[in-house]
Amino acid sequence: MFRRLFWFGTGATAGFGGAVWLRRRVLRTVQRYAPERVQADVSTSVRRLGTDLRAAVTEGRAAMADREATLRAELAPGTDAGRTSTSPLG
């Protein structure tokens, strides 16, 4: 039983250590070969996406408010635009 526990602990330690070592090595390699321009381009693209998203939301809200105003005008009390006839013949 102690043998199994020893080898399990040894394997778990080796696996964890290997994973940490591999992660560090990959990150170092990525940082070494990633040009700064790529990072700048990505950050610019993300900023541009945020700006476009804000503009789309603003435009959507304006269109929604305009459509709501149109519907309220059509269904305002005193107008017959929103009422339907209760007669089966129209």
C-alpha positions as CSV (number, residue, x, y, z in Angstrom):
1,M,0.0,0.0,0.0
2,F,2.8,2.4,0.8
3,R,4.5,1.5,-2.5
4,R,1.4,2.5,-4.4
5,L,1.0,5.7,-2.5
6,F,4.7,6.5,-3.1
7,W,4.5,5.9,-6.8
8,F,1.2,7.8,-7.1
9,G,2.8,10.8,-5.3
10,T,5.9,10.6,-7.5
11,G,3.8,10.5,-10.7
12,A,1.5,13.3,-9.6
13,T,4.5,15.5,-8.7
14,A,6.2,14.7,-12.0
15,G,3.0,15.4,-13.9
16,F,2.4,18.7,-12.2
17,G,6.0,19.8,-12.6
18,G,6.0,18.8,-16.2
19,A,2.8,20.7,-16.9
20,V,4.2,23.9,-15.2
21,W,7.5,23.6,-17.0
22,L,5.7,23.1,-20.4
23,R,3.4,26.1,-19.7
24,R,6.3,28.4,-18.9
25,R,8.2,27.2,-21.9
26,V,5.3,27.8,-24.3
27,L,4.5,31.2,-22.9
28,R,8.2,32.2,-23.2
29,T,8.3,31.0,-26.8
30,V,5.0,32.9,-27.7
31,Q,6.3,36.1,-26.1
32,R,9.6,35.8,-27.9
33,Y,8.0,35.3,-31.4
34,A,5.0,37.5,-31.0
35,P,5.8,40.9,-32.6
36,E,4.7,44.0,-30.8
37,R,2.9,45.2,-33.9
38,V,0.5,42.2,-33.7
39,Q,-0.3,43.1,-30.1
40,A,-0.9,46.7,-31.1
41,D,-3.1,45.6,-34.1
42,V,-5.1,43.4,-31.8
43,S,-5.6,46.1,-29.2
44,T,-6.6,48.6,-31.9
45,S,-9.1,46.1,-33.4
46,V,-10.6,45.5,-30.0
47,R,-11.0,49.2,-29.3
48,R,-12.6,49.7,-32.8
49,L,-15.0,46.8,-32.1
50,G,-16.0,48.5,-28.8
51,T,-16.6,51.8,-30.6
52,D,-18.7,50.1,-33.3
53,L,-20.7,48.1,-30.7
54,R,-21.5,51.3,-28.8
55,A,-22.6,53.0,-32.1
56,A,-24.8,50.1,-33.0
57,V,-26.5,50.1,-29.6
58,T,-27.1,53.8,-29.8
59,E,-28.5,53.5,-33.3
60,G,-30.7,50.6,-32.2
61,R,-32.0,52.5,-29.2
62,A,-32.8,55.5,-31.4
63,A,-34.7,53.3,-33.9
64,M,-36.6,51.7,-31.0
65,A,-37.6,55.0,-29.6
66,D,-38.7,56.2,-33.0
67,R,-40.8,53.1,-33.6
68,E,-42.3,53.3,-30.1
69,A,-43.3,56.9,-30.8
70,T,-44.9,55.9,-34.1
71,L,-46.8,53.1,-32.5
72,R,-48.0,55.4,-29.6
73,A,-49.2,57.9,-32.2
74,E,-51.1,55.2,-34.1
75,L,-52.7,53.8,-31.0
76,A,-53.3,57.1,-29.2
77,P,-56.8,57.6,-27.7
78,G,-59.2,59.3,-30.0
79,T,-57.8,57.9,-33.2
80,D,-59.4,55.0,-35.1
81,A,-56.1,53.7,-36.6
82,G,-55.6,51.1,-33.9
83,R,-59.2,49.9,-33.5
84,T,-60.8,47.1,-35.4
85,S,-64.4,46.6,-36.1
86,T,-66.3,44.1,-33.9
87,S,-68.6,43.3,-36.8
88,P,-67.9,40.0,-38.6
89,L,-68.5,41.8,-41.9
90,G,-65.8,44.4,-41.3
